[in-house]
Amino acid sequence: MLRNTIKGSTLMATTSILICAGLVVVINSPYNVKWPLNGSIFRAHSEFMVSLKYITILSFFIFSFFCYSLSIRFINQLTSLLTLPKTRHLPSLPSMYRSCSRKCSS
């Protein structure tokens, strides 16, 4: 189940970053690629409104990329926490600090 969730998040993160790259190409295109889209899809009539709408869509896809990347990170941490062995005695923080300080000072 976790593996499929990681695969789905990876697919969606890759898709969102590819859409971002495509939008950047369309925005920076020297040709008049954007003008057929203005009246039919975005209903924008000025250059400023077209740019504002492209930047808004681009920011949504960048935000979704970061959210999917963060979910992959959290699921990987969850997987590592689930595979920890069960122990009866967990060391306390002061004893861990003492053992670390002994190893570091040697």
Secondary structure, 3 states (H helix, E strand, C coil): CHHHHHHHHHHHHHHHHHHHHHHHHHHCCCCCCCHHHHHHHHCCCCHHHHHHHHHHHHHHHHHHHHHHHHHHHHHHHHHHHHCCCCCCCCCCHHHHHHHHHHHHHC
